[in-house]
Each structure stands twice: as structure tokens, then as C-alpha cells.
Amino acid sequence: MQTFENQQPSLLELIEEVPRIALAPAQKTQLATLVEALLAEIAATLAREVGNEQDHQ
């Protein structure tokens, strides 16, 4: 039986990794703002989908 090594790192490993590029503080702030906006949009979309599913039941 062959065993295969997991070639893809886990999310936790990626978070703990040192970034490969250095970001200026202003870029980090912009990136954080963008991530927050994307997460808010995802949450709003999921909330609408849940509402739509409840309306159809």
C-alpha cells in the first residue's frame, strides 16, 4: 500500500507562515479593510440565502 504525503498545507500552517512579501503599514490597513468588506458581503449574501430558503419552505 502506498502512502501519499499531503502536498497542500493546512490553513493553520498558512496562517503561521511568515509572509513571503513585506507590506507597508498602509498596505496592511488597506488589505484589512478589503478583507472586512469581503467578509461583510459574504455574510450578507449568506443571510439573504437563508432568508430565501425559509421563504420557500
C-alpha positions as CSV (number, residue, x, y, z in Angstrom):
1,M,0.0,0.0,0.0
2,Q,1.3,3.4,-0.9
3,T,1.0,6.4,1.4
4,F,0.8,9.8,0.0
5,E,2.0,12.9,1.7
6,N,-0.4,15.8,1.9
7,Q,1.1,18.3,-0.6
8,Q,-1.2,21.1,0.4
9,P,-0.5,22.9,3.7
10,S,-3.4,23.3,6.2
11,L,-5.0,26.7,6.7
12,L,-3.4,26.9,10.2
13,E,0.1,26.2,8.7
14,L,-0.5,29.0,6.1
15,I,-1.5,31.5,8.8
16,E,1.6,30.7,10.9
17,E,3.9,31.1,7.9
18,V,6.0,34.2,7.6
19,P,4.6,36.3,4.7
20,R,6.6,36.0,1.5
21,I,6.4,39.7,0.8
22,A,6.6,42.6,3.1
23,L,3.7,45.0,3.2
24,A,3.9,48.6,4.2
25,P,1.6,49.6,7.2
26,A,-0.7,51.5,4.8
27,Q,-1.0,48.4,2.6
28,K,-1.8,46.2,5.6
29,T,-4.5,48.6,6.6
30,Q,-5.9,48.6,3.1
31,L,-5.8,44.8,3.0
32,A,-7.6,44.5,6.4
33,T,-10.3,46.9,5.2
34,L,-10.7,44.9,2.0
35,V,-11.0,41.6,3.9
36,E,-13.5,43.1,6.3
37,A,-15.6,44.4,3.4
38,L,-15.5,41.0,1.6
39,L,-16.4,39.1,4.8
40,A,-19.3,41.5,5.4
41,E,-20.5,41.0,1.8
42,I,-20.3,37.2,2.2
43,A,-22.2,37.3,5.5
44,A,-24.9,39.5,3.9
45,T,-25.2,37.1,1.0
46,L,-25.5,34.1,3.2
47,A,-28.1,35.8,5.3
48,R,-30.2,36.6,2.2
49,E,-29.9,33.0,1.0
50,V,-31.0,31.6,4.4
51,G,-34.0,34.0,4.3
52,N,-34.8,32.9,0.8
53,E,-34.7,29.3,1.8
54,Q,-37.0,29.9,4.7
55,D,-39.5,31.7,2.4
56,H,-39.7,28.7,0.1
57,Q,-40.5,26.2,2.9
